[in-house]
C-alpha cells in the first residue's frame, strides 16, 4: 500500500509535462490568429517628416506637413525606368481648421494616402502663431497617441512655406535638413536652446520658468531682376541670381524666441542665447574670441567643459541669486603678426584666463538684461526659489514673479582656466 511518499522522479518529470501542455495550447491558439487588428497596408500610407502650424487671415489654424514621396523612393531603388521618374523626394501639403487637430484631419482631403505622424522629426511654429499663443498645439501633442514629444521644435522668422519648399545642398528632404541643423548647431555651437519638445513642455509647466525656443531665420532664395527692358543681360543676371541663391543656405539659426506664458515676447541673438545656456548649465561646445594684451591680436578659446549652479540667498525677505560657473578652455589659435606673437608664459596664461572668464560673464549679463527687458525668466531662477524656499515663494513671489524678476539682483562667479594650448607651447619665431 502506497503512503504519502512522493517519488522524486515524478517531480522531475512534471515540469517537463507542464511545459509540453503549454506549448500545445499556444500552438492551437496560433491557428486562430489571422493578423493584426489594426492592420494598415503600406501602399495606403504616407509618412509625415515635418509638421508646422500657422494662422491665416481669419485666425484659423493652418497645418503644413512635409510628406516623404514613396514614388521617389521607388524610383531610386528601381534605378532606370523606376516608378519615381522625375518626382520630387517630398511634398508640402497644407489644410486649415478651427483647431489644430481639425487642421490635421483636413489634410486628408487633398491626399491619396493616409498620413502617418509617428515619424515626424520637427515641429515648427510661425512667428504670427507664436505671438498669438502656441499652447493649443502643445496640448494636442500631449493628448494625441501618435504625435511624439521627443522631436525638435523651433519658431520660424520669415516665410514658413518658403522654408519648407527650399532645397538644402546636402539633404534630399527639408525635414531631415532642419532636424540635423538644430541638433548639430546645438551641440557644436550652443547658440540655440535645447530644442526638444518635451523639454519645452517641462519649462512651460514649471512654476517660475518660461519657455525659450530656437529661432530659424529664412533667407529668400530667388531674387527677380529690377529692370525689365534689358533683354541681353536678363539671362546673365538670372544665372548670376541663381548661383547666388544656391550658394546661400535657405535658413540660418541665429538665436532664440523668448516666451512669456505661451505667447512669444521677443527675439534673442546668438550671444544672448548662449548666455542663457551658460546660466542653465546646458552649454556643450563653442568658442570664445578674446583680445591679446595691448590689442596685438586675437586668441580663440574652445570650450571643452563647463558646469553651472544657481544658488538663491535669502536675507530679510530679500532674494539674491548667485550663479557659479566653472569652465575649461583649450587654446586653439593666436591671430597676430609673426613678429608680435606673444610667448606663452604664466603671466600670459593668467591674462587669457581672466579675459576668458570676463567674456563668459559678459554674455551672461547680456542675456539677463535682455530677459528682464522681455519680462521672462528663461533661466528658472523662480523655479529654484520655488524648490528651495517654497514658503517664501507661495507667500511673497508666486503672484508677482514677473515684476520681482525684473528687480532681482544676480551675481556671476566665473572660473575659467585654460587647461591646454594645443600641440605647441609657443608659436614658431620668424626667421
N, C-alpha and C positions, 0 to 999 in steps of 0.2 A: 504494500500500500504506500502510495506517494504522499509525503507530507508537504510542508511549506517550503521545502528546499527547492531553489531555482537553479536550473542548470546554467552554468556560465557560458556555454556555447550558444544557448538561446539568446542571451543578452547581446552577444556579439553579432548574431545574425539579424536581430530585429532592426537596428538602424539601416542596414542594407535593404531589408524588405520594405521599410517605410519609404526609403528613397526611390525604390523601384515603383511603388504605388504612385508617389507624387509625380514621377516622370511620366507615367502612363496617363494620368489625369491631364497634365499640361499638353501632352501630345493630342489628346482628344479635343481639348479646348481650342487648340490652334486650327482645327478643321473648321471652326465656326467664325473665325476672324477673316473677313474678306478684304479689309483695307482700312485706311484712316477715316475717322468720322468727319474730319474737316478737310478732306482732300480737295486741293485746288490744282488744276492742271497747269504746268509751267507755261505752255503756249498761250494761256489766257492771262498771264501776269506781266506787269511792268514794274521795275524796281525804282523807287524814289531814292536819289542820292543827295538831294538838297531840297530843303523846304524853306520858303521865305514868306513873310507876311507884310502887307502894306495896307494903306487906307486910300480909297478912291475919293472922287469929288463929293460923293454923297455920304462919306464916312462909313461905307460898308467895307468889311474885311475882304482883302484880296489875297488869296493863297496862290503862290507861284511855286511850281515844282519843276525840278530838273530830273528827267527820266532817262535812264540808260537805254539806248536803242538796241534791242535784241537783233534787229536786221543787220546792223553794222557788225555786231559780234559774229553773226553767221557768215558775213562776207569775208571777215578777216580770217576766220578759221577755215573757210572753204577755199581760200585762195582765188585764183582767176575764175570768173564765172560764178562766184558765190552769190548768196542771196542778198548781200549788203549793197552791192553796186556802188553808187556814189552817195549813199546815205550818210548823214552826219552821225557821230557817235552818241549824241544826246538830243533831247527835245525839250524845249521850255514851254510849259503849258500853265495857264492861269484860269482862275474862276473866282467869283465873288459870292459873298453870303453875309447874312446879318450877324453871324457869329463865326469864329474861326473854324469850328467843326463843320458848320454848314458849308463854308467855303471849300473845305477839303472834300466834302461829299460831292459838291457840284463839279469837281474836277472830272468826275466820271462821265459827265455829259459830252465831253469832247474827246474822249479816248476810246480806243477799241480794246483796251485791256484793263484788267482790274489792277489798281495801283497798290503796291505793297510798300509800306512805310518802314518796315523793320530794318532796312539797310540804309536809312538816311544818315548822312555823315555830318551835315551842317544845318543849323537853323539861323536864318538872317532876319533882321528887322530893318525896315526903312526908318529914316530919321523922323518922318511925319508920324508914324505909328509909335515910335519910341517916345516922342514928346507928348503924345496923347495918352499913352499907358499900355504896357505890354503884359499886364497880369492876366487878361483872358487867354492869351496864348500859353503862358506859363502854366496856368491852371489846367488847360487842355492836355499838356504834356504829362502832367501828374496823374490825370484820370485815365487817359487812353492806354490800353494794354499794349498796343503795337508801337507807339512812339516811345523812343528811348531817351533817357536823360543823361547818357554819357557822351553825347555828341558835342561838337564845338558850336559856339554861338557868337554873334557879333552884330554891331549896328553899322549899316551902310551909309556913308556920307556921299551922296550922289545918286545917279540913276540906277535903281536896283535891277531892273530888267536888262539894262545895257551891260551890267556886270555879268549877269547870268548867261548872256549870249556872247560874251567876249571869248577870244581864242587865247589860250595860255601857251607859251612857247614849248614847255616841256611836258605838258599833260594833254590827253585827249578830252577829259571831262572837266568842266569848271568846278564841279563839286569836289573832285579829288584835289584839284589845284588849291582851292580855298582852304580845304581841310589841312593839307600839308603846309600851306603858308602860315596858318595860325599855329600849328604845332611847332614847326621849325623856328619861326620867329620868337615864339615864347621861350624856347629852350636856348637858342643861340644868342639872342639879344636882350631878352627880358624887358622889352619896351612896350609890352601889352600885358594886361592882367590875365590871370588864369581864365581860359575861355570855355571850360567845361560847363554845360548847362546845369548839372547837378550842383556844382559849386555856386552858381548864381542863385539857385533856389534856396540854398542854405543861407547865403548872405541876405536874401530878402526876408526870410523868416526870423533871423536873429534880432533880438532887441539891441538897439544902439549900433547898428551897422547898415550901410547902404550898398547897393549893387554897383558894380563897375564892369562894363563890357568892352571888348576890343572894338576898335574903330577901323573900318575899311574905307579908304578914300579911293573913289573911282576916277580913273583918268580916261577922258574921251579918246576913242581910238580912231575916229575918222574926222578929218577936217576938210571942209569944202573950200574951193577957190573963191576969193573975194571978187575977182574980175571975171566977167562973162565973155568979153569980146576978144580975148587973146587966144585964138584957136591954135596957133602954132605952139604956144607954151603950155597949153592945157594938159596935153599928155605927159610932158615932163614934170609939170607941177603935181599932177595926180600921182605919178610914180614916186616923186620925192615925198609926198604926203603919206603914201602907203608905206614906204620904207621907214619913215619917221614913226608912224603909228605901230609898226611891227617891232621896232627896236625898243619901245617903251612898254613896261608892264601895264596891263589893264587895271591893276589895283595895287595899292600900297597900304601897309599898316603903319599908321603914324600916331598912335596913342590910344585913347580910350574914350568911351562915353560914360559920363557920370550920371547916376540916377538918384533921385530923391523920392523914395517910395517906389512906385512902378513907372514913374514918369522921368524922362531924361531931362537933366538940369543943364547940361553943357558938355563941352569937349575938354579933354586934356591932351597936351602934346606928349611927345615920347619921353622927354626928361621928367616931366611931372608924373607920368605913369610909372617910370622906373623908380622914382622916389617912393611911390606907393608900394612897389614890390620890396624895396629896402625895408620899409617900416613893417610890413606884414610878413616878412620872412619867406617870401615867395620868389625871390630872385634866384636865378640859376646860373646864368653866364652873362658876360657883357664886357665892355671895355670902357675905361675912363682915360681921357686925354688930359694931361696936366702940363703946365709950362715949366721949363727948366729954370734954375736960378738965373737971375738977371735977364730973363726972357731971351736966352740964346737959342732956344729950340723947344721942342715938344717931346714928351715921353708918353708912350701908350702902355697902360697897365691893364692886364686882363684879370677879371675877377674869377678866381678859381674856387673860392669857398666863402660862405657868409652865414651868419646866424644873428637873429634879432629877437629881442624880448621887450614886451611892453609891460611896464610896471606902474600902477597907479599909487599915488601918495595922497593921503587924506590928512589935512591939517586944519582943525577947527571948522569942519564942514566944507572947506575949500578943497577942490580936487586938482591935482597936478599929475601929468603923465611924463614918465621918463622912458625913452626908447634907447636901449643899449644895443649897439650894432658892432659886431666883430667880423671883419672881412680880411681875406688874404688875397694878395695880388701877385701877379707874375709879370715882370718887366719884359715886354715884347719888342719894343724898338725905341730908338732915340733918333729924332729928326733934328739934325744940326749940321752945319758945315763941317768938313773934315778937320779943319784946324781948331774948331771950337767944341769938339765933342768932350764933355766932362769925363773925368776919370771916376769910376765908381768906387767911392770910399765910404767910410762910416758916416761922415757928415752929409754927403750927398744922399745916401740911403735914407737917413733920418728926414732930410728935407723932402724927398719924394714921398715918404710915408705920410708926412704932415699934409702935403698937398693932396695926396690920395684921400685921406680922411676928410679934409675940408671939402673936396669935390662931392663926396658922399653926403656930407652934412648939408651942403648947398642944395642938392637935389631933393633931399627930404624936406627941407624948409620950403622949397619952391612948390612941392606937391601939397604940403599942408596949407600954404597960403591960397592956392587955387581951390582946394577943397572947402576952405572956410568961405571963399567968395561964392561958391555954389551951395553953401549950407548943407553939405552932405558928408557925413562921417564914413568915408570909404575905408578907413583904417581899422575900424572896430574898436576904437577907444571906449565908446559907450558900452559895448558888449563886455569888455574886460572889467569895467566898473560893475556892470550888472552881475557878473560871475563872482568877483572878489568882494564886493560890498553890496549885497542885494538890498539891504535895508535902506542904505543911502540912495540907491537907485529908485526904489519904489516911492520913497517919501519926498525926494527933492528933485530928481532928474528925469524921471520917466516921461512926464508930461511936457517938459520944456528942453529936451536934449538938443534940439536943433539950435536954439538960442545959446545954450550953455556950451555947445561945441565951438561956436564962433569965438567965445571968450576963453576957451581952455588953454592954459599955458602948457607948452610941450618942450621938453629939453632932450637934445640928442647927444648921446655919449658914443663916440665912434673911435674904435681902434682898428687900424688898417695897416698891418705890417706887410712888407713886400718880401716874400719868402725866397724867391728865386729870380735870377737875372738872365735866364737862358743858358746857352752853352758857353758863353764867354763872360769873363769878369769885367772887361772893359773893351771899348771899341778899338780896332787897329788904328795906329797913328799914321798920318800921311807921310810919305817919303820926303 
